[in-house]
Amino acid sequence: MTCEKAMSLMSAYLDKELGFDEFRQVELHLAYCETCSQEYESLKATKDVLGTLRAAELPREFWPELRERLGACAAEQEKTCGARRDGLARRDRRRSILHPSMGAGLFSSPIAKAVVPAFLVLLLAALPAAWSAHRRAAEAEVCSWTDTIEPYFRDYIISEYDRPLSDKTSLGFVVTGQAVTMYTSDLLGPSDKAAHAGSIREASPSPAKPPGTEYTLISYPR
Amino acid sequence: MLNTEALAGVRYRENDAQAFEELVRRYDRKLYNVALRLTGNPDEAKDLAQEALLRAYRGFNRFQLGTSFEKWLFRIASNLYIDKLRKQRNVRFESLDEPVPTATGQIEKALPDWSTNPEDVAEQNELAGEIQAALQSLPINYRMAVVLYDLEGFSYEEISGILRCSIGTVRSRIHRGRRLLRERLTPYLKPAATAGARW
């Protein structure tokens, strides 16, 4: 180890803050280097002189003063925390939909407090019916009787009906006594009715059927 | 190091100044002495130590449980001192024996009683004054390292944590600081050691 290196490590050696290897190397160097040994002694003396400095006592007023400042700080923190808490509470109330500030007190009157829950109950009760109607409408859109199925059956029935040996029952007619009857909704268009003017008779909607359902009774004489 | 439970207990009572006081009581004198050796002035030292404790109290919720509370506290104090030095470019000098003006007249300053023996008092005061003056002449980084190690007994590792620098830097600062102090304090070193003070 060189003197330069040994001197740079001298304080750490003095303080026993070196690793084992470096400590041993400095120790060996000091054993034969007079100059570095003197450096060591002088640094040690400096450290010893610093050690003579007595620790000062805490001033008597230290804690009374600090206690006052801590108390003021705690009060300030409490105030800050309190203000923050109030601010958050105000914000929460503002965000609440039932707060008077929403809709200028719309929901704050006693009547409104009674009506709003009732309205909600009714809304919930009406939901299944609304859903059912919606579903039916959707199905009607998917499978339209008027546009696709009805024209096919109409043509088929008319052509089959005129055949003497056709099975009227299989075509959907109800054979009762002297009449062949079909319950359907406008199965035959105006042109069909004109073509069979002699044999088709339209009847009024049946009073036995539930109201609101439109039926056209077409009777064919046997 | 304080146990985690004690610190956690204070943390849950954040606004409890009394609990905080109980916690830091064990460090107050050491903190004041570090501040005194850094500033060289009892009033400034008192202010610095009080301010450091106040900041620790305010920022206690930022202290990480499981780490050294002492290191954290002294780091606050050293940072505070560096900040104050930056802000206060003009160092205020105060006479030790100048009377203090008050509303009713002037009063003499009361100096601290270091010892009961008047001769010792004189010697101690002279040496203490010289050491303090020598410390004040050091660059701030050297002064902090030397004060924390030689006067307050922190380890190199602890000092590296307080000053946020490597152990190698701490080692270098202490060594250079001591060499500068040696030059200033040569008349007070033992004769056997003064021979080495010529470099």
Chai-1 contact restraints between the chains, C-beta under 6 A:
chainA,res_idxA,chainB,res_idxB,connection_type,confidence,min_distance_angstrom,max_distance_angstrom,comment,restraint_id
A,S11,B,I174,contact,1.0,0.0,6.0,A-B,restraint_1
A,S11,B,H175,contact,1.0,0.0,6.0,A-B,restraint_2
A,S11,B,R178,contact,1.0,0.0,6.0,A-B,restraint_3
A,A12,B,R171,contact,1.0,0.0,6.0,A-B,restraint_4
A,E17,B,Y156,contact,1.0,0.0,6.0,A-B,restraint_5
A,Q38,B,A195,contact,1.0,0.0,6.0,A-B,restraint_6
A,Q38,B,G196,contact,1.0,0.0,6.0,A-B,restraint_7
A,E39,B,G196,contact,1.0,0.0,6.0,A-B,restraint_8
A,E41,B,A193,contact,1.0,0.0,6.0,A-B,restraint_9
A,E41,B,G196,contact,1.0,0.0,6.0,A-B,restraint_10
A,S42,B,R182,contact,1.0,0.0,6.0,A-B,restraint_11
A,S42,B,A193,contact,1.0,0.0,6.0,A-B,restraint_12
A,S42,B,G196,contact,1.0,0.0,6.0,A-B,restraint_13
A,S42,B,A197,contact,1.0,0.0,6.0,A-B,restraint_14
A,L43,B,R178,contact,1.0,0.0,6.0,A-B,restraint_15
A,A45,B,L189,contact,1.0,0.0,6.0,A-B,restraint_16
A,A45,B,K190,contact,1.0,0.0,6.0,A-B,restraint_17
A,A45,B,A193,contact,1.0,0.0,6.0,A-B,restraint_18
A,T46,B,R178,contact,1.0,0.0,6.0,A-B,restraint_19
A,T46,B,L181,contact,1.0,0.0,6.0,A-B,restraint_20
A,T46,B,R182,contact,1.0,0.0,6.0,A-B,restraint_21
A,K47,B,D150,contact,1.0,0.0,6.0,A-B,restraint_22
A,V49,B,L185,contact,1.0,0.0,6.0,A-B,restraint_23
A,V49,B,Y188,contact,1.0,0.0,6.0,A-B,restraint_24
A,L50,B,D150,contact,1.0,0.0,6.0,A-B,restraint_25
A,L53,B,A128,contact,1.0,0.0,6.0,A-B,restraint_26
A,L53,B,I131,contact,1.0,0.0,6.0,A-B,restraint_27
A,A55,B,N33,contact,1.0,0.0,6.0,A-B,restraint_28
A,A56,B,N33,contact,1.0,0.0,6.0,A-B,restraint_29
A,A56,B,L36,contact,1.0,0.0,6.0,A-B,restraint_30
A,L58,B,D28,contact,1.0,0.0,6.0,A-B,restraint_31
A,L58,B,R29,contact,1.0,0.0,6.0,A-B,restraint_32
A,L58,B,Y32,contact,1.0,0.0,6.0,A-B,restraint_33
A,P59,B,K46,contact,1.0,0.0,6.0,A-B,restraint_34
A,F62,B,K46,contact,1.0,0.0,6.0,A-B,restraint_35
A,L66,B,Q50,contact,1.0,0.0,6.0,A-B,restraint_36
A,R69,B,L54,contact,1.0,0.0,6.0,A-B,restraint_37
A,L70,B,A17,contact,1.0,0.0,6.0,A-B,restraint_38
A,L70,B,Y57,contact,1.0,0.0,6.0,A-B,restraint_39
A,G71,B,A17,contact,1.0,0.0,6.0,A-B,restraint_40
A,A74,B,N15,contact,1.0,0.0,6.0,A-B,restraint_41
A,A74,B,A17,contact,1.0,0.0,6.0,A-B,restraint_42
A,Q77,B,N15,contact,1.0,0.0,6.0,A-B,restraint_43
A,E78,B,N15,contact,1.0,0.0,6.0,A-B,restraint_44
